[in-house]
Amino acid sequence: MTKAGIMEEMISDAFNIGNEELEEEAELEVNKIMDEILTSGPSVSTTNPLGTEQVEVEEKEDDSELLSRLNALKS
């Protein structure tokens, strides 16, 4: 019984060692691929897209229209 327990523990330890090495290798490979993707991809623009300015103008026009309608209702 003790012998079987020792053998099971040794086998378990052997599998754990192999898994740790595989996990480290996999993590290194994933990091390498992510670095390649991030460095070779297109750069992100920090300027606003053209559509954003148009939306802001429309919102201001909508606000002024609503204010004029509100003032008309008040009088």
C-alpha positions, 0 to 999 in steps of 0.5 A: 500500500505504501509502495503504491502511494509512493509510486502515485506521488512520483508519477504525479510529480513527473506529470506536474514537472512536464506541465510546468515546462509546457506551460512556460513554453506555451506562454513564451510562444504566445508572448512572441506572437502577440509582440509580432502582432502588436508591432506589425499592426496598423497604428492607432490614430489619436485624432477624431474621425471625421464623423465625430465633428459632424455629430457634434454640430448636429447636436448643437443645432438640435439643442438650439432648435429645442431652445427656440421651441421652448421659448415659443411655448413659454410666450 
